[in-house]
């Protein structure tokens, strides 16, 4: 229900603010949005001590405190986004900056991640290789382990300790081979001695 509420007001906001926003710089838009929401949070949002009407009254108060261009921007922005701001901050616990970003009034501001690099594949337990895959989302680095079979083995593994099987007859395979058909030999021995195949001989 909350998401529907936010979606409806997002449409209203886009329709109501587009015409006036095109003349306002992105920096000023973001600044006014953030400052107004900081004011609202300090007077109402903390501990949810204001009713909807009281929050709207505080918004109007903030607008009246502005002068010149800022007053016009704050008024237009409040009319277009006021209800959506209330929905995001009261019902979904968004912060001021998050709310302005969610309503497209501020752009994402990311400083990037530190020590967030995917490692090369390295040998782990016998027959297994592992690596750490790192993904940076703005300033949050998420890391997860991946496993695969080492050369000379086939199969799949989710833990680096089970799932990989040695190729038959000590055959060869590329790292990450998942099927026995990826195993092969290049030569062999018989009564006549040692020989090499004209091409790799794969298992079926």
Secondary structure, 3 states (H helix, E strand, C coil): CHHHHHHHHHHHHHHHHHHHHCCCCHHHHHHHHHHHHHHHHHHHHHHHCCCHHHHHHHHHHHHHHCCHHHHHHHHHHHHHHHHHHHHHHHHCCCCHHHHHHHCCCCCCCCCCCCCCCCCCCEECCCCEEEEEEEEEECCEEEEEEEEEECCCEEECCCCCCCCEEECHHHCECCCCCCCHHHCEEEEEEECCEEEEEEEEEECC
